[in-house]
Amino acid sequence: MDTLEALRLYVAIAETGSLSAAARQVSVSTSTVTVALQQLEEQARVSLITRSTRRLSFTFEGRRFLADARKLCTCPMVSSISWSRTLT
């Protein structure tokens, strides 16, 4: 999975409040969302979300990362690059 798609899934987690709801929102499996989150945490070398059996919460680093992820996902230049990849 490319990083931009992982960032979009991360934003979906924040918007929906859960991994499974994010998966439903973007029509992928929960395991895909989990792998994307793990990939981002490995790349950032920090824990972005604290998970428990009942809820999740964003770490301090996770909240800062989320702000940047939202900016990237809404950036017109990034969106056009992503769209052109889909066409090729």
N, C-alpha and C positions, 0 to 999 in steps of 0.2 A: 504494500500500500504506500502510495506516495505521501509525503509530509503534508501537502495541502489538504488532501482528503482526510488525513488524521486530524488536522486542525479543525476541519468542518465538523467532524464527529465530536471533538472536544467541546466546541461551541454548542452542539446539540445536547450534550450531557448537561451543560450549564442551563440551557433553556428549558429542558424537561425535568431536570432534577434527579434523573436516574439513568443508569446504563441501558436498561431494558426499554425504557420509554424513548431514549435517544435512538436506539436501534429500530424501533417501530417507526419513528418519525422519518428516518432516512431509508427505510426498507432494507435493512441489513440484519444479520444475526447479532445477538448479544455478544457472542464470542468475537465477532469482527470489531465491535466497539471496544471490547476489553483489550484485544491485541493492539488496536490503534492507541489506546491510552497508555499501555505498557511501552509501546514504541516511543511515544512522546516523552514519557518519563525517563526512559533510557537515554534519549538524545539530550534532554535537558539536564540529566543527572540529578534530578530532584523528584521528590514525591509531589504530585500535583493535586491529588485527591486522597482524602482519608476515607476509607470504606469500612462500614460495619454491616452487620446483617440487616439492619433496618434503615440506614440512611447513609448518605455520603456528604462530605463537606470539603470545600476547597481549602488547601493550605494557603499560607501567605503567598508563597511562590506561585501556587496554582491560580490565585486571583490575578496576580500581575501577568502571568502567562496568558490568562484568558483575555485580558484587555488587548494584548498584542495579537492574539489569535483572531479576535473579532475584527481588528483593524485590517489584518491581512485578508481575511475572508471577504471583506466588503470593498477591498481596494479594486478599482476598475482595471488596473493593469494586471493584477494577479488573476482576476476573473477572466479576462480575455486570454491569458496564457492557458489557464485551465480549460477554457472552452476550445481553444485551438488544438489542444492535446486530444480532446474527445473526438474531434473531426478527423484526426490523422490515424 
